Amino acid sequence: MLRNNKSADNPWEKGVQNMDEVKIQRRRALGAIMLTGAGAGASLVAVTPAPAAAQQSADTLQQVRNRGELRIGTPPGEPWFFKDQRSGEWKGIGWGAGVALAEELGVKPVAVETTWGTAVAGLQAGQFDVLFAMDATPQRALAVDFPVQPMFYYALGVLARDGLAAKSWSDLDKPDVRIGVVLGTSPDRELTVRLTNAKLERFPNIDEVGAAFVSGRVDAVSLFHPALVMLRSRVKRGTVLLPDPVRAASTSAGVRRDVDKSWRDWVGIAIQSLYESGRIQKIYEEFLAFRGIDPKEAPALVREQWSRT
């Protein structure tokens, strides 16, 4: 009679019920494999899908080594990335840094064309391994990783017309000084707060602000100094200045967010070495010379040298 009255409190009977359930689950799993005709690996994935985090735990550093290639995102824009249309070769600060890191790894640098607007999505999708000269903004940091080490520094400056003295920002903060900025950019926001007396003229893009400078509609143009150097090379006039106090910012490199942080950490150490050894400055100067610009006329990317420029 006791065997006919199955009690929920009987541990022996619980074990029998559990074993019966295990057998049923095994038969169902075996049937699924036979019905699909798929391999064991595919069947296991279908039964127990891997968590999303585990799917992105691949070691990018090891992937780069196994592939024998470092895939570098290359959004066009001087002096960061520039494609020579005659030779098809890439040049610029970002590309030069990528070549240097590829040399350290003993792999081939490969350009993967992208845009600044789609670069974060490209990193997330694994289209390329790294994108140099990408600023670590709070929004970007929600989606991709950045090394803590800076790649180089740039400063807010001005391209001033001949005869306009601007050793300090206060020299420019006068009612008769007209300064051109690109609407909605960091220089626009910064100077709106810093210069309350000067007249800010806002333009939709760099080309239009450059045209205003050439025509004399503005006395100066404010951008971050590498962009000012390139603008100066196009308009062939004015002087690039970094007024005091210098407003410095650093840039870094974007990488895919992996569970394994080996790649992010190695890239950080590598770009710090480029900076401290002076190689990143040399890469910049080589690009300026390629574009016909005297490096001595351009403020450095190494902030410790700004007092000497």
C-alpha positions in Angstrom: 0.0 0.0 0.0 2.8 2.3 0.8 4.2 1.8 -2.7 0.9 2.7 -4.3 0.6 6.0 -2.3 3.3 8.2 -3.8 4.1 10.9 -1.4 5.5 14.3 -2.5 7.6 14.2 0.7 9.3 10.9 -0.2 12.9 11.7 -1.4 13.3 8.2 -3.0 10.2 8.9 -5.2 11.4 12.4 -6.0 14.6 10.9 -7.3 12.7 8.4 -9.5 10.6 11.3 -10.9 13.7 13.3 -11.6 15.4 10.4 -13.4 12.3 9.9 -15.5 12.3 13.6 -16.5 16.0 13.4 -17.4 15.3 10.4 -19.7 12.4 12.2 -21.4 14.6 15.3 -22.0 17.4 13.2 -23.4 15.0 11.4 -25.8 13.6 14.8 -27.0 17.1 16.2 -27.6 18.1 13.0 -29.5 14.9 13.3 -31.6 15.7 17.0 -32.4 19.2 16.0 -33.6 17.8 13.2 -35.8 15.1 15.4 -37.3 17.3 18.3 -38.2 20.1 16.2 -39.6 22.5 18.9 -38.4 25.9 18.4 -36.9 26.4 18.1 -33.1 27.7 21.6 -32.8 24.7 23.2 -34.5 22.3 21.1 -32.5 23.8 22.1 -29.2 23.6 25.7 -30.1 20.0 25.3 -30.9 19.3 23.6 -27.6 21.4 25.9 -25.4 22.1 29.3 -27.1 25.2 31.1 -25.9 24.7 34.3 -23.9 25.3 37.5 -26.0 28.3 38.4 -23.8 30.0 35.1 -24.5 29.6 35.6 -28.2 31.8 38.7 -28.0 34.5 37.3 -25.8 36.9 36.5 -28.7 40.5 37.8 -28.2 40.9 40.4 -31.0 44.7 40.5 -30.4 44.9 36.8 -31.1 42.6 37.2 -34.1 44.9 39.9 -35.6 47.9 37.6 -35.2 46.1 34.6 -36.7 44.8 36.6 -39.6 48.2 38.2 -40.2 46.5 41.5 -40.8 45.6 44.6 -38.8 42.4 46.1 -40.2 42.4 49.8 -39.8 39.3 51.9 -40.1 40.0 54.8 -42.5 37.4 57.6 -42.6 38.7 60.3 -45.0 39.7 63.6 -43.4 43.1 65.3 -43.2 45.4 65.1 -41.4 44.0 61.9 -39.9 43.4 59.8 -43.1 44.2 60.8 -46.6 44.0 58.5 -49.7 46.4 59.5 -52.5 44.3 59.2 -55.6 47.3 58.7 -57.8 48.9 55.8 -55.9 45.9 54.6 -54.0 48.0 54.6 -50.8 46.8 55.9 -47.5 48.6 58.5 -45.5 48.0 60.6 -42.4 48.4 60.5 -38.7 45.9 57.7 -38.1 47.2 55.5 -40.9 50.8 56.1 -39.9 50.0 55.0 -36.3 48.3 51.9 -37.7 51.3 51.0 -39.8 53.5 51.4 -36.7 51.4 49.0 -34.6 51.2 46.5 -37.5 55.0 46.5 -37.5 55.1 45.8 -33.8 52.8 42.8 -34.3 54.5 41.6 -37.4 51.3 41.7 -39.5 50.2 43.6 -42.6 48.2 46.9 -42.2 45.0 46.8 -44.2 42.8 49.8 -44.8 39.0 49.4 -44.4 37.2 52.5 -45.7 34.5 53.9 -43.5 33.1 57.2 -42.4 33.1 59.0 -39.0 29.4 58.7 -38.8 29.4 54.9 -39.2 32.8 54.1 -37.5 31.3 53.0 -34.2 28.9 50.6 -35.9 31.8 49.3 -38.0 33.8 48.6 -34.8 30.9 46.8 -33.2 30.3 44.7 -36.3 34.0 43.7 -36.4 34.5 45.2 -39.8 37.9 46.6 -38.6 40.0 46.2 -35.5 40.9 49.7 -34.6 40.2 53.3 -35.6 42.9 55.8 -34.6 42.4 59.5 -33.8 38.9 58.8 -32.4 37.9 61.0 -29.5 36.5 59.1 -26.5 33.2 60.9 -26.0 30.6 59.7 -23.4 28.2 58.5 -26.2 30.8 56.5 -28.0 32.1 55.0 -24.8 28.6 53.4 -24.3 29.2 51.3 -27.5 33.0 50.8 -27.9 36.1 50.7 -25.8 39.0 53.3 -25.6 42.5 52.9 -24.1 43.1 55.3 -21.2 46.4 56.4 -22.7 46.2 59.5 -25.0 47.4 59.1 -28.6 48.3 62.8 -28.9 47.0 66.3 -28.0 45.5 69.1 -30.0 44.5 72.6 -29.0 41.9 75.1 -29.8 43.6 77.8 -31.9 43.1 80.5 -34.5 44.2 81.1 -38.1 44.8 84.9 -37.8 45.1 87.4 -40.6 48.4 89.1 -41.0 48.9 91.9 -38.5 46.4 90.5 -35.9 48.2 90.0 -32.6 46.8 87.2 -30.5 49.2 86.0 -27.8 46.2 85.5 -25.5 42.5 85.0 -26.0 41.9 88.4 -24.4 43.7 89.9 -27.4 40.9 88.6 -29.5 38.0 89.5 -27.2 37.4 92.9 -28.7 34.3 94.3 -30.5 36.1 94.9 -33.7 37.5 91.4 -34.1 35.5 89.0 -36.2 36.1 85.3 -35.7 34.7 82.6 -38.0 33.6 79.2 -36.5 31.7 76.2 -37.8 28.2 76.2 -36.4 27.6 73.8 -33.5 31.2 72.6 -33.1 33.3 72.6 -30.0 35.1 75.8 -31.0 31.7 77.5 -31.5 30.5 76.5 -28.0 33.9 77.3 -26.4 34.3 80.8 -27.8 30.7 81.7 -27.2 31.5 81.4 -23.5 35.1 82.6 -23.6 34.8 85.6 -25.9 31.9 87.8 -24.9 33.0 91.0 -26.8 34.4 89.6 -30.1 31.9 89.1 -32.9 31.5 85.4 -33.8 30.5 84.6 -37.4 29.0 81.1 -37.8 29.3 79.0 -41.0 27.9 75.6 -41.9 31.3 74.0 -42.8 35.1 74.6 -43.0 35.0 75.4 -46.7 32.7 78.3 -46.1 34.5 79.7 -43.1 37.7 79.4 -45.1 36.2 81.4 -48.0 35.1 84.1 -45.5 38.7 84.3 -44.2 40.1 84.7 -47.7 37.5 87.4 -48.6 38.2 89.3 -45.5 34.8 88.9 -44.0 36.4 87.5 -40.8 39.7 88.4 -39.2 40.4 84.9 -37.8 39.1 81.3 -38.0 39.0 79.1 -34.9 39.4 75.3 -35.1 41.5 72.7 -33.4 45.1 73.3 -34.6 45.7 70.3 -36.9 42.6 71.4 -39.0 43.8 75.0 -38.9 47.2 73.8 -40.3 45.4 72.1 -43.2 43.2 75.2 -43.8 46.3 77.4 -43.9 47.8 75.2 -46.6 44.7 75.7 -48.8 44.2 79.4 -48.3 47.9 80.3 -48.4 47.6 83.1 -45.9 47.5 83.9 -42.2 49.3 82.4 -39.2 48.2 79.5 -36.9 48.3 80.5 -33.3 47.6 78.9 -30.0 46.6 81.7 -27.7 47.0 81.5 -23.9 45.6 79.9 -21.9 45.9 76.9 -24.2 42.8 74.8 -24.3 44.1 71.2 -24.8 42.3 68.0 -25.5 43.5 64.5 -26.2 42.4 61.9 -28.7 42.7 58.1 -28.5 41.8 55.0 -30.5 38.5 53.1 -30.7 38.3 49.3 -30.5 35.5 46.8 -30.3 34.2 46.1 -26.8 35.3 42.5 -26.1 35.0 40.7 -22.8 38.8 40.0 -23.1 40.5 43.4 -22.8 43.9 42.3 -24.1 43.5 44.2 -27.3 42.3 47.4 -25.8 45.2 47.4 -23.2 47.8 46.5 -25.8 46.7 49.3 -28.1 46.9 51.8 -25.2 50.4 50.8 -24.3 51.4 51.0 -28.0 50.0 54.5 -28.7 51.6 55.7 -25.5 54.9 54.5 -26.7 54.4 56.3 -30.1 53.7 59.5 -28.2 56.5 59.3 -25.7 59.1 58.2 -28.2 58.2 61.1 -30.5 57.2 58.8 -33.3 53.6 60.2 -33.5 55.1 63.7 -34.0 57.4 62.4 -36.7 54.4 60.7 -38.5 52.6 64.1 -38.4 55.6 66.0 -39.8 56.0 63.4 -42.6 52.4 63.9 -43.6 52.8 67.7 -43.5 55.8 67.5 -45.7 54.0 65.2 -48.1 51.2 67.9 -48.4 53.8 70.6 -49.0 53.6 72.2 -45.5 56.7 73.2 -43.5 56.4 71.3 -40.2 58.2 74.1 -38.4 55.1 76.3 -39.1 52.7 73.9 -37.5 52.2 73.5 -33.7 53.2 70.0 -32.5 50.9 67.2 -31.4 53.1 66.8 -28.4 51.8 69.3 -25.9 55.2 69.5 -24.1 56.5 71.2 -27.2 53.9 73.9 -27.5 55.9 76.4 -25.4 58.6 76.2 -28.1 56.2 76.6 -31.1 
